[in-house]
Amino acid sequence: AISLGYSVANYKLGAFVMSAALAGLAGSLKAIVFQFATLTDVTWQMSGEVILMTLLGGIGTMVGPIIGASLVIGLENTLATSGFPVTIATGLIFMVCVLVFRRGIVGEFYARIFKRAGKD
């Protein structure tokens, strides 16, 4: 991008500003909806969970993190009623997905579809 004459620093700054604005909007909307503000979401575990959701769904896609978030939240809600520890189940599923789905679930799905389309 630099060799093409784009100001990379300005694009990086713009990306960080948009990210911070969306995070601030999400936090304020959560406080308004629940009418309660806590610091439970400001932990390193929450950051790790967001990375887990992204890696599980697939990094190179727009749909991947949404699918990953749906799977992780659904798993947490399902296992919350059972006696099995949620963090152990999430960790095991993450390890299996990292070993089996190298590009994430959606990334592997796209790769197989485009691989078939290329053969025909």
VOLOFI-735795 format. One record per residue (C-alpha): residue in three letters; x, y, z. Coordinates in nm, 3 decimals. Example, Ala and Ser with C-alpha at 12.3 -4.5 7.8 and 13.67 -1.06 7.14 Angstrom:
<rs>
(r 'ALA',(1.230,-0.450,0.780))
(r 'SER',(1.367,-0.106,0.714))
</rs>
This chain:
<rs>
(r 'ALA',(0.000,0.000,0.000))
(r 'ILE',(0.288,0.235,0.075))
(r 'SER',(0.444,0.166,-0.267))
(r 'LEU',(0.113,0.265,-0.428))
(r 'GLY',(0.122,0.601,-0.254))
(r 'TYR',(-0.142,0.544,0.012))
(r 'SER',(-0.099,0.696,0.355))
(r 'VAL',(-0.100,0.375,0.558))
(r 'ALA',(-0.080,0.557,0.890))
(r 'ASN',(-0.404,0.743,0.817))
(r 'TYR',(-0.583,0.418,0.726))
(r 'LYS',(-0.457,0.249,1.043))
(r 'LEU',(-0.568,0.544,1.252))
(r 'GLY',(-0.909,0.540,1.084))
(r 'ALA',(-0.947,0.166,1.151))
(r 'PHE',(-0.859,0.207,1.519))
(r 'VAL',(-1.092,0.505,1.559))
(r 'MET',(-1.382,0.315,1.399))
(r 'SER',(-1.308,0.012,1.616))
(r 'ALA',(-1.300,0.221,1.934))
(r 'ALA',(-1.620,0.401,1.835))
(r 'LEU',(-1.805,0.074,1.773))
(r 'ALA',(-1.675,-0.075,2.100))
(r 'GLY',(-1.787,0.236,2.288))
(r 'LEU',(-2.127,0.226,2.121))
(r 'ALA',(-2.169,-0.143,2.208))
(r 'GLY',(-2.073,-0.082,2.570))
(r 'SER',(-2.307,0.213,2.607))
(r 'LEU',(-2.596,0.023,2.448))
(r 'LYS',(-2.533,-0.269,2.683))
(r 'ALA',(-2.548,-0.035,2.982))
(r 'ILE',(-2.870,0.121,2.853))
(r 'VAL',(-3.038,-0.213,2.778))
(r 'PHE',(-2.946,-0.382,3.107))
(r 'GLN',(-2.963,-0.058,3.306))
(r 'PHE',(-2.653,-0.172,3.489))
(r 'ALA',(-2.285,-0.116,3.418))
(r 'THR',(-2.025,-0.365,3.539))
(r 'LEU',(-1.665,-0.441,3.463))
(r 'THR',(-1.721,-0.811,3.397))
(r 'ASP',(-1.651,-0.770,3.025))
(r 'VAL',(-1.320,-0.590,3.082))
(r 'THR',(-1.106,-0.896,3.148))
(r 'TRP',(-0.841,-1.075,2.950))
(r 'GLN',(-1.066,-1.381,2.936))
(r 'MET',(-1.325,-1.183,2.740))
(r 'SER',(-1.059,-1.074,2.490))
(r 'GLY',(-0.953,-1.436,2.456))
(r 'GLU',(-1.312,-1.541,2.401))
(r 'VAL',(-1.351,-1.292,2.118))
(r 'ILE',(-1.034,-1.428,1.956))
(r 'LEU',(-1.166,-1.781,2.004))
(r 'MET',(-1.491,-1.688,1.830))
(r 'THR',(-1.303,-1.535,1.539))
(r 'LEU',(-1.061,-1.826,1.496))
(r 'LEU',(-1.338,-2.083,1.529))
(r 'GLY',(-1.549,-1.926,1.256))
(r 'GLY',(-1.268,-1.822,1.025))
(r 'ILE',(-1.047,-1.515,0.999))
(r 'GLY',(-1.063,-1.440,0.628))
(r 'THR',(-1.439,-1.412,0.604))
(r 'MET',(-1.708,-1.171,0.722))
(r 'VAL',(-1.949,-1.449,0.818))
(r 'GLY',(-1.690,-1.656,1.006))
(r 'PRO',(-1.675,-1.456,1.330))
(r 'ILE',(-2.055,-1.441,1.341))
(r 'ILE',(-2.078,-1.820,1.307))
(r 'GLY',(-1.800,-1.864,1.564))
(r 'ALA',(-1.972,-1.631,1.811))
(r 'SER',(-2.302,-1.814,1.763))
(r 'LEU',(-2.136,-2.148,1.828))
(r 'VAL',(-1.947,-2.035,2.139))
(r 'ILE',(-2.244,-1.852,2.293))
(r 'GLY',(-2.478,-2.140,2.208))
(r 'LEU',(-2.236,-2.387,2.363))
(r 'GLU',(-2.202,-2.177,2.678))
(r 'ASN',(-2.579,-2.142,2.713))
(r 'THR',(-2.635,-2.514,2.653))
(r 'LEU',(-2.367,-2.629,2.898))
(r 'ALA',(-2.462,-2.375,3.165))
(r 'THR',(-2.748,-2.599,3.277))
(r 'SER',(-2.536,-2.915,3.287))
(r 'GLY',(-2.270,-2.997,3.543))
(r 'PHE',(-1.989,-3.002,3.285))
(r 'PRO',(-1.744,-2.709,3.307))
(r 'VAL',(-1.802,-2.472,3.016))
(r 'THR',(-1.438,-2.361,2.989))
(r 'ILE',(-1.315,-2.718,2.948))
(r 'ALA',(-1.570,-2.790,2.675))
(r 'THR',(-1.486,-2.465,2.497))
(r 'GLY',(-1.114,-2.542,2.517))
(r 'LEU',(-1.159,-2.895,2.383))
(r 'ILE',(-1.374,-2.777,2.093))
(r 'PHE',(-1.124,-2.503,2.015))
(r 'MET',(-0.836,-2.755,2.009))
(r 'VAL',(-1.028,-2.988,1.779))
(r 'CYS',(-1.124,-2.704,1.545))
(r 'VAL',(-0.767,-2.575,1.531))
(r 'LEU',(-0.640,-2.922,1.441))
(r 'VAL',(-0.919,-3.013,1.196))
(r 'PHE',(-1.035,-2.679,1.054))
(r 'ARG',(-0.713,-2.486,0.988))
(r 'ARG',(-0.896,-2.190,0.827))
(r 'GLY',(-1.191,-2.194,1.065))
(r 'ILE',(-1.525,-2.356,0.999))
(r 'VAL',(-1.645,-2.109,0.737))
(r 'GLY',(-1.299,-2.083,0.581))
(r 'GLU',(-1.281,-2.459,0.532))
(r 'PHE',(-1.636,-2.461,0.394))
(r 'TYR',(-1.547,-2.190,0.139))
(r 'ALA',(-1.222,-2.366,0.047))
(r 'ARG',(-1.403,-2.692,-0.025))
(r 'ILE',(-1.674,-2.521,-0.230))
(r 'PHE',(-1.424,-2.325,-0.442))
(r 'LYS',(-1.200,-2.629,-0.475))
(r 'ARG',(-1.493,-2.828,-0.618))
(r 'ALA',(-1.594,-2.540,-0.843))
(r 'GLY',(-1.240,-2.524,-0.981))
(r 'LYS',(-1.233,-2.895,-1.066))
(r 'ASP',(-1.556,-2.894,-1.267))
</rs>
